[in-house]
Amino acid sequence: MTVSLVYETHSPTLDNEAGFATGWLPGQLSPTGLRRAAELGERRRGERLDLVVSSDLRRAVQTARIAFGSTGVELRTDPRLREINYGELNGMPVARLDAERAHRIDVPFPGGESYRQATARTADLLEELAGTHDGRRVLLVAHAATRYALPALLAGADLAEQVTAPFTWQPGWEYALPAGWLRPTGPSAAGSAR
């Protein structure tokens, strides 16, 4: 069997709309973000969801609570779903982040972490879910780092390509997480360069 895994981005924030990369700062949903969080709940209404896990950063928690707080589905937060830690650059302009991304696959941001390290956090959570939620449907509310990690971990995608690809929003991404899944090991683990 498998865990049916759904990934959704947190809703837009004031920082997003002002052109800043929030990183590990809490962030605050914008009026548009509040509306989109409610739309997420409406879009997923009627679907079977056994668990919603969000990042513990405020913008993701707000999104999950607005979307699913009154549905009766179990809501959890987990720091392993946090955005990448930009360290000294948390809150930087998005233009600077765009210039940094390709250089931070394996090299951490100053005082922060690399995309490979953020992917390892996601892998820890996936291993846990694969061992405890077989046959269930789990929705994750998280950030770009998780969006990059999931195809690298579950579909063999190249992490560097994921990190540098242009972003196109869509209404959720679906993955099958095999029961008992363990993170890839070896030289191509977590989508490392081939």
C-alpha positions, 0 to 999 in steps of 0.5 A: 500500500501507499500513503497518498500525499498531497502538497499545497503551497502556503497562501500569499503573504505580505512579503511575497507581494512586496518581493521579499523571500521570508525564509524562517521569518514567520510571515503574515498572509496578505488579504489575497492570501487569506482569501486563497486559504479559504479557497483551498479549503473549499477546493478540497472540501469533500475529499478524504483527508486523514491528516493535514501537516503544515510547516510551523511557520506562521504563514503555513499555519494560517493557511492550514487553519483557515482552509481546514480548521473547521473540517474536523481533520487532524491538523499538525505542525512540523518544523521539518516542513519549514522553508529553507533557512536563508540564515543571515539573508532571511527576508532578502529581496527575491531578486537576490534569492534568484541569484543565489539559488543555483549556488546553494544546492549543497553550500548553505546560505550564510548562517543557514542551510543548503537545499540538500539539507532542507531536503533531508528534513523533508525526507525525515518526515516522509520516512515517518509518514510512510511508517505510520500512515499507510493507506491514508491521505495526508496533505502537506502545507509548506514552502518552496523547499518542500516543493523542490524536495518532493519530486527529488525524493519521490520521483528521482528528479534532479534537485538542482533543476527543481530549485532553478526551474521557474515556478508555476502555481497549480492547485496541489501536487500529488505523490504516492509515498510507498509504505515503509519508504526510506530515503534514497542513499548513494551518490544520486540521493535526494536528486543530487547532480548526475 
